[in-house]
């Protein structure tokens, strides 16, 4: 199957381009409005060449080996509809549909989606932690503090020794919010106003704790002084090789914004991602877009605002189930 996208000022012009390029037998895979016009993704099957009945058996076998037999059901169009429902941008949707073409014999839509996700995204990433301090970074208000509390609660309930630091000392209530969580858990917490103070605090407990978590202040990814401050903070702990830096973004973020934000952090060398507020999101185009920008390792999703609910680890199968589930609030 040959797949190609066409962009034009209107539907009539786009369809004319499809017919001119792919012919009258082209199959429309997806259609959507875009800034400045419309985009159509279409596909065409290879031409069928019948076997020469008079040829000898050897030649007939050679001809037969060149056939591309189609499955009875091709779920690529259903995948295109699903991506459209989640408001996945055309460029990302085309990448996923292109990957799906190689798995068009999948028995159902979920199997096809699982194959595409496994092909395009790294899901075999280790959970946050290990022997490195975990630093949660991201724009203001994305849920870093709650995510820190959830990670601390999970580790504490598993019997691990946990230490929490916060550098969010300027925002009103930033320290108090995290302190309220850690007191309930019985987990020690310390505030660090500078990179040097954070380094000294981490060094003092390194080797004594099974998990060190660092909740950072919100950094505007489009404001260079903020990015410079984040880079300085990371360098104070020895750079990205010495820590596990994880980007936190809300699941309902606009796809275009997600791409821009993820692009900034990807350029910094951060390639691990936790998505929050899944319970408040109906369309996950932002999640998909952020993941494909990099690509990022999607570690987990936060599906509620309750600390006790923890974070849900992800695999291609579980992420496919989330994408295929009916929109929240749908009857």
C-alpha positions in Angstrom: 0.0 0.0 0.0 1.3 3.4 -1.0 0.3 6.3 1.3 0.6 10.0 0.6 -0.8 13.2 2.1 -2.1 16.2 0.1 -2.6 19.7 1.3 -4.7 22.2 -0.7 -6.8 25.4 -0.2 -10.1 23.4 -0.4 -11.5 19.9 -0.6 -12.0 20.1 -4.4 -8.4 21.0 -5.1 -7.2 18.3 -2.7 -9.3 15.6 -4.4 -8.0 16.7 -7.8 -4.5 16.3 -6.5 -5.3 12.9 -5.2 -6.7 11.7 -8.5 -3.9 13.2 -10.5 -1.2 11.5 -8.3 -2.8 8.2 -7.3 -5.6 7.7 -9.8 -9.3 7.0 -9.4 -8.8 3.9 -7.3 -7.2 5.8 -4.4 -8.6 5.1 -0.9 -9.2 8.1 1.3 -7.6 7.3 4.7 -8.3 10.6 6.5 -9.5 14.1 5.9 -9.1 17.1 8.2 -9.2 20.9 8.2 -5.8 22.7 8.6 -4.7 26.3 8.8 -4.8 27.6 5.2 -6.9 24.7 3.8 -7.4 21.0 4.1 -5.3 17.8 4.3 -6.2 14.5 2.8 -4.3 11.3 3.4 -4.9 8.7 0.6 -3.6 5.3 -0.3 -3.4 3.1 -3.3 -2.9 -0.6 -3.6 -0.2 -2.0 -5.9 -1.5 -3.0 -9.3 -2.6 -6.7 -9.5 -0.9 -8.7 -12.2 -2.6 -12.0 -13.1 -0.5 -15.1 -13.5 0.2 -16.2 -17.1 -1.7 -19.5 -17.1 0.5 -20.7 -20.0 3.8 -20.1 -18.2 5.6 -23.0 -16.8 5.3 -23.8 -13.0 8.6 -22.0 -12.2 7.5 -18.7 -13.7 4.1 -19.0 -12.2 5.7 -19.3 -8.7 7.9 -16.3 -9.4 4.8 -14.2 -10.4 2.9 -15.5 -7.3 5.8 -14.5 -5.0 5.5 -10.9 -6.1 1.8 -10.6 -5.1 0.8 -8.4 -2.1 -2.4 -10.0 -0.9 -4.5 -7.7 1.3 -6.1 -8.8 4.5 -9.9 -9.1 4.5 -10.1 -6.1 6.9 -7.7 -3.2 6.9 -7.9 -1.2 10.2 -5.7 1.7 9.0 -8.8 3.9 8.3 -10.1 3.2 11.8 -6.8 4.2 13.2 -6.9 7.5 11.3 -10.4 8.1 12.7 -9.1 7.5 16.2 -6.2 9.9 15.8 -8.6 12.5 14.5 -10.8 12.0 17.5 -7.8 12.7 19.8 -6.8 15.8 17.8 -3.4 14.4 16.8 -1.8 16.9 14.4 -1.6 15.9 10.8 2.2 15.4 10.7 2.1 13.1 13.8 -0.9 11.3 12.4 0.8 10.7 9.1 3.8 9.2 10.9 1.6 6.8 12.8 -0.5 5.8 9.8 2.7 5.3 7.8 3.9 2.9 10.5 0.5 1.2 10.5 0.8 0.3 6.8 3.5 -2.2 7.7 1.2 -3.9 10.1 -2.0 -3.7 8.1 -2.7 -7.4 8.6 -3.3 -6.9 12.3 -6.5 -8.8 13.3 -8.1 -5.7 15.0 -7.7 -2.0 15.7 -6.1 -2.5 19.1 -3.5 -4.9 17.8 -2.6 -2.4 15.1 -2.4 0.4 17.6 -0.2 -1.6 19.9 2.1 -2.4 17.0 2.4 1.2 16.0 3.0 2.5 19.6 5.7 -0.2 20.2 7.3 0.8 16.9 7.4 4.5 17.5 7.8 5.0 21.2 10.2 3.5 23.8 8.1 1.8 26.5 10.9 -0.3 28.0 12.2 2.5 30.2 13.0 1.9 33.8 10.8 3.5 36.5 12.0 6.8 37.9 14.7 6.3 40.5 17.4 3.7 40.7 20.6 5.0 42.0 20.1 8.5 40.7 18.1 11.4 42.3 14.9 12.0 40.4 14.3 15.6 39.3 10.8 16.5 38.1 10.8 19.5 35.8 8.2 21.3 33.6 6.2 24.5 33.2 4.3 26.1 36.1 1.2 24.3 37.2 1.6 21.0 35.5 1.4 18.8 38.6 5.1 18.3 39.6 4.4 18.6 43.3 1.6 16.1 43.3 3.6 13.8 41.1 6.5 14.0 43.6 4.1 13.1 46.4 2.8 10.1 44.5 6.2 8.8 43.7 7.2 9.3 47.4 4.0 7.5 48.6 4.6 4.5 46.3 8.2 4.1 47.3 7.3 4.5 51.0 4.6 1.9 50.8 7.1 -0.4 49.2 9.3 -0.1 52.2 11.9 2.1 50.5 13.7 4.9 52.3 12.7 8.2 50.7 14.0 11.8 50.9 12.2 14.7 49.2 13.8 18.0 48.3 12.0 21.1 46.8 13.5 24.1 45.1 10.0 25.7 44.7 10.7 28.2 47.5 9.4 31.4 45.7 5.9 30.3 44.8 3.4 31.1 47.6 2.6 27.8 49.4 5.0 25.7 47.3 7.0 24.4 50.2 3.9 24.1 52.4 1.9 22.0 49.9 4.7 19.4 49.6 5.4 19.5 53.3 1.7 18.6 54.0 2.1 15.5 51.8 5.4 14.3 53.2 4.3 14.8 56.9 1.3 12.5 56.3 3.7 9.9 54.8 6.3 10.3 57.4 8.9 11.1 54.7 11.6 13.7 55.4 11.7 16.8 53.3 14.0 19.8 52.9 13.9 23.0 50.9 16.8 24.2 48.9 16.9 27.8 47.7 20.1 27.5 45.6 21.8 24.8 43.4 24.6 24.7 45.9 22.2 24.0 48.8 20.5 21.3 46.8 23.8 19.7 46.0 24.9 19.7 49.6 21.6 18.3 50.8 21.6 15.5 48.2 25.3 14.6 48.9 24.5 14.4 52.7 21.8 11.7 52.2 23.2 9.9 49.2 23.8 6.2 50.0 21.4 6.4 53.0 18.2 6.7 50.9 16.8 4.3 48.4 15.1 7.2 46.5 15.8 10.9 46.3 13.1 13.1 44.8 13.5 16.7 43.8 10.5 18.9 43.1 11.5 22.0 41.1 9.8 25.3 40.6 7.9 25.8 37.3 10.2 27.0 34.5 8.8 28.9 31.5 10.2 26.9 28.6 9.9 30.0 26.3 11.7 32.4 28.7 15.5 32.1 28.4 16.3 33.2 31.9 14.1 30.4 33.3 15.8 27.8 31.1 19.2 29.1 32.1 18.2 28.8 35.7 17.1 25.2 35.1 20.3 24.3 33.4 22.3 25.7 36.3 20.3 23.7 38.7 20.9 20.5 36.8 24.6 21.3 36.5 24.8 21.8 40.3 24.1 18.1 40.7 26.6 17.0 38.1 24.5 17.2 34.9 22.0 15.0 33.3 24.2 11.9 33.5 24.1 12.2 37.3 20.3 12.5 37.7 17.1 11.1 36.4 15.4 14.2 34.9 11.7 13.7 34.1 9.4 16.2 32.3 5.9 16.5 33.7 3.0 17.7 31.4 -0.8 17.6 31.7 -2.6 15.2 29.4 -5.0 17.8 28.2 -2.4 20.2 26.9 -3.0 21.5 23.4 -1.1 19.3 20.9 0.8 22.2 19.3 1.8 23.6 22.7 2.9 20.1 23.7 5.2 19.9 20.7 6.8 23.2 21.4 7.2 22.6 25.1 8.5 19.0 24.6 10.9 20.3 21.9 12.6 22.7 24.4 13.2 20.1 27.0 14.3 17.5 24.4 16.9 20.0 23.3 18.1 20.2 26.9 18.6 16.4 26.8 15.6 15.4 28.8 13.8 12.4 27.2 11.6 10.9 29.9 8.0 12.0 30.5 5.1 11.6 33.0 1.7 12.9 32.0 -0.7 14.1 34.6 -4.5 14.9 34.8 -5.6 12.1 32.6 -8.9 12.2 34.5 -9.5 15.8 33.1 -8.6 15.0 29.5 -10.9 13.9 26.7 -8.4 14.1 23.8 -4.9 12.8 24.2 -3.3 14.4 21.1 -1.1 16.4 23.3 0.2 13.2 25.0 1.0 11.5 21.6 2.5 14.7 20.2 4.8 15.2 23.2 5.9 11.6 23.1 6.7 11.6 19.4 8.7 14.8 19.9 12.1 13.4 20.8 10.8 10.7 21.1 10.2 10.7 24.9 10.0 7.7 27.1 6.4 7.7 28.5 6.9 6.4 32.0 3.5 6.8 33.6 0.2 8.6 33.7 -1.5 10.2 36.7 -5.2 9.5 36.6 -6.5 11.4 39.7 -5.6 14.2 42.1 -5.4 11.8 45.0 -1.9 10.9 46.3 -3.0 7.4 47.3 -3.9 6.5 43.7 -0.3 6.7 42.6 0.9 6.6 39.0 0.0 4.0 36.4 2.9 2.5 34.6 2.5 2.1 30.8 3.0 -0.4 28.1 1.9 -0.3 24.5 -1.0 -2.4 25.4 -2.2 -0.3 28.4 -1.7 3.0 26.4 -3.7 1.5 23.5 -6.6 0.7 26.0 -6.6 4.3 27.2 -6.6 5.7 23.7 -9.4 3.3 22.6 -11.6 3.9 25.7 -14.7 6.2 25.2 -14.2 9.9 25.9 -14.8 10.7 29.6 -18.3 11.9 30.1 -19.6 10.0 27.1 -22.7 7.9 27.7 
